[in-house]
Amino acid sequence: MSNMGDMGDMGDMGDMGDMGGGAGVPLPFRSDLPFDKEDAQTWRKGPAGWAWVKSTPASDLEALPALSSITWTPRDWSGKWSAWLILSEFATTKPWKTIALSPFPTGGKALADEKDALFAAAQDERADAIGEIVAQNETYEDCISYFAGLLRFSSRTHGKTFRLMHVAGIVGILTSMHFKNVYLRPRPSQLWPALLPPIEVPGHPAFPSGHATQSMLMAQILDAILAGSPRAAATPMLHAMAHRIARNREIAGLHYASDSRGGFELAGEAYALLATCPLFIAALADARAEWGAP
């Protein structure tokens, strides 16, 4: 990832999309003087000049009354956790388990052609693609970073948009894992160990590709966010990024091309259902406002 340039102040990627609920970074404290034992005082300017003014009666911070008027508000949710509310609505109200995906080859010339394409990619492209393969491997947040780098936004500049990137990630996990368990397609390297993927082979079936599902959902959601904004022309780049992320998994020997296609189809069908969820519709309007979309 060292060659990705200025990714919109992405040094805080460990707290991606966290729009509230704390400072977002670990805070070390002195063991001999806990913060709550500091004097309750304020820095004020009086007749004699600037000075510390102790609270009346004098106390430490622990003795101050509770902020009793505080309530939990929508902006207190972090983006990555409020995304689960949208997932819950999607999962419990939409017929996503009935989505139909195109069949993948199970033998004959079609499967042989897919196998040959994987060996050719391993020989011809893997050495050049290995940096991206590794960088996009661990979690869906790795994929978010590429879209964020493309459009130059961060959780701090576009928190509502990041929330929907988390929605894409977890909706992609839910739907792809369900259909992986339906189809139970072995990984290519289970059939042809000589593919020898350069990273750990995930412990779930191949079809459909989770990376393809998640990255295409990200592309489609960003497409909807940017519609009508000055960035709308970026749509082909978003879909190209999703294709590139999925293709890297093929080059790594983790997926067939038909796995990627299945993931893209799943993303398209899942997005069509997601776009009818009231919570998603409201969140999309909030995200569009960040980009000046009408």
CORKA-V900320 format. One record per residue. PHI is phi in radians with two decimals (NA if undefined). NEAR is the number of other C-alpha atoms within 12 Angstrom. D_FIRST is the distance of its C-alpha to the first C-alpha in whole Angstrom. Layout:
BEGIN
PHI:NEAR:D_FIRST
PHI:NEAR:D_FIRST
END
This chain:
BEGIN
NA:21:0
-1.17:12:4
-1.76:11:5
-1.60:19:6
1.28:16:9
-1.39:19:11
-1.62:25:10
1.18:23:14
1.05:20:14
-1.60:31:11
-1.16:19:12
-1.75:19:14
-1.16:26:12
-1.15:18:15
-2.08:28:18
-1.14:39:16
1.44:37:19
-1.28:35:22
-1.74:29:24
-3.12:26:27
1.40:20:29
2.34:14:28
-1.29:13:26
1.58:18:22
-2.38:15:22
-1.10:9:24
-2.07:9:27
-1.27:9:29
-2.28:10:33
-1.17:11:36
-1.44:9:38
-1.51:9:41
-2.49:13:41
-1.01:14:39
-1.01:16:38
-1.18:17:41
-1.63:17:44
-1.16:20:43
-1.14:23:46
-1.41:22:46
-2.69:19:46
-2.29:17:45
-1.66:14:45
-2.26:14:48
-1.80:11:50
-2.05:11:54
-0.98:7:57
-1.63:8:56
1.89:10:53
-1.27:11:49
-2.84:13:49
-1.36:15:48
-2.05:18:50
-1.35:17:51
-1.14:19:51
-2.05:13:54
-1.24:13:55
-1.06:16:53
-2.78:18:50
-1.68:20:47
-1.11:21:44
-1.08:15:45
-1.44:16:48
-1.17:19:47
-1.17:12:48
-1.15:10:45
-1.39:7:44
-1.17:8:46
-1.50:8:45
-1.33:8:42
-2.23:10:41
-1.33:12:37
-2.07:12:36
-0.98:17:34
-1.32:19:31
-1.34:18:31
-1.19:22:29
-1.40:31:26
-1.03:33:24
-1.25:34:23
-1.61:29:26
-1.17:33:28
-1.03:34:26
-1.21:28:28
-1.15:27:31
-1.19:36:31
-1.03:36:30
-1.05:22:33
-1.09:25:35
-1.06:33:33
-1.19:25:34
-1.74:17:37
-2.12:17:39
-2.05:24:37
-1.45:19:38
-1.23:29:35
-1.27:24:36
-1.64:15:38
-1.02:24:35
-1.80:21:36
-1.96:30:33
-1.09:19:34
-1.18:20:35
-1.78:27:33
-1.19:21:35
-2.01:21:36
3.10:13:38
1.24:11:39
-1.13:11:38
-1.06:17:35
-1.22:21:34
-1.08:18:34
-1.13:18:32
-1.13:28:29
-1.09:34:29
-1.08:22:30
-1.15:26:27
-1.19:36:25
-1.14:29:26
-1.14:18:25
-1.14:29:22
-1.09:31:21
-1.37:21:23
-1.73:15:21
-2.15:23:18
-1.07:29:16
-1.05:18:15
-1.32:16:13
-1.58:27:12
-1.04:28:11
-1.07:22:7
-1.19:32:8
-0.98:34:11
-1.20:25:9
-1.16:25:7
-1.75:33:9
-1.56:28:12
-1.24:18:13
-2.43:24:15
-1.14:34:15
-1.14:34:13
-1.08:30:10
-1.25:43:12
-0.96:47:13
-1.06:41:10
-1.27:37:9
-1.19:42:13
-1.13:36:13
-1.16:28:10
-1.15:29:13
-1.73:30:16
0.98:25:15
-2.40:32:16
-2.45:35:16
-1.11:39:18
-1.42:28:20
-1.50:24:21
-2.46:32:21
-1.08:35:22
-1.19:41:25
-1.17:45:22
-1.08:43:20
-0.98:46:23
-1.29:53:23
-1.17:51:19
-1.15:44:20
-1.01:47:24
-1.00:46:22
-1.10:39:20
-1.43:37:23
-1.13:43:26
-1.09:43:23
-1.12:33:24
-0.99:29:28
-1.25:47:28
-1.17:43:26
-1.14:30:28
-1.05:26:31
-1.31:34:31
-1.02:31:30
-1.28:19:33
-1.27:20:35
-1.62:26:34
0.90:21:33
-1.39:29:31
-1.11:27:30
-1.18:36:27
-0.94:37:27
-1.28:30:27
-1.26:22:30
-1.50:21:32
-2.27:19:30
-0.98:18:29
-1.13:17:28
-1.09:30:25
0.71:23:23
-0.95:32:20
-1.41:27:17
-2.26:24:17
-1.08:18:19
-1.34:25:21
-1.04:27:22
-1.54:14:25
-2.64:26:26
-1.11:28:28
-1.49:41:26
-1.90:42:28
-1.47:47:26
-1.21:50:23
-1.16:47:21
-1.10:52:18
-1.14:50:20
-1.10:45:22
-1.15:51:20
-1.18:53:17
-1.26:47:21
-1.08:48:22
-1.05:48:19
-1.10:43:20
-1.22:42:24
-1.17:44:24
-1.10:49:22
-1.00:35:24
-1.18:36:27
-1.14:40:26
-1.48:30:25
-0.95:24:29
1.48:19:31
-1.71:21:28
-1.06:18:27
-1.60:25:24
-1.02:24:26
-1.18:17:25
-1.39:25:22
-0.90:28:23
-1.04:18:22
-1.19:23:19
-1.11:34:18
-1.21:30:20
-1.14:23:18
-1.14:35:15
-1.07:41:17
-1.10:31:18
-1.14:28:15
-1.09:44:14
-1.15:40:17
-1.07:38:18
-1.07:41:15
-1.22:47:17
-1.24:43:20
-1.05:42:18
-1.28:44:17
1.46:44:21
-1.62:49:21
-2.48:46:23
-1.42:44:25
-1.07:38:25
-1.23:36:28
-1.15:43:26
-1.11:39:23
-1.03:31:26
-1.05:39:28
-1.14:47:25
-1.12:40:25
-1.09:34:29
-1.06:45:28
-1.07:44:26
-1.09:33:28
-1.22:30:31
-1.14:42:30
-1.12:40:29
-1.03:23:32
-1.31:30:34
-1.03:39:31
-1.18:31:32
-1.79:21:36
-1.41:25:35
-0.97:20:36
-1.13:25:34
-1.18:38:31
-1.03:24:33
-1.17:20:33
-1.16:34:30
-1.13:37:29
-1.09:26:31
-1.10:26:30
-1.18:34:26
-1.08:32:28
-1.12:22:30
-1.16:27:26
-1.85:29:26
1.28:18:29
-1.39:21:30
-1.23:18:34
END
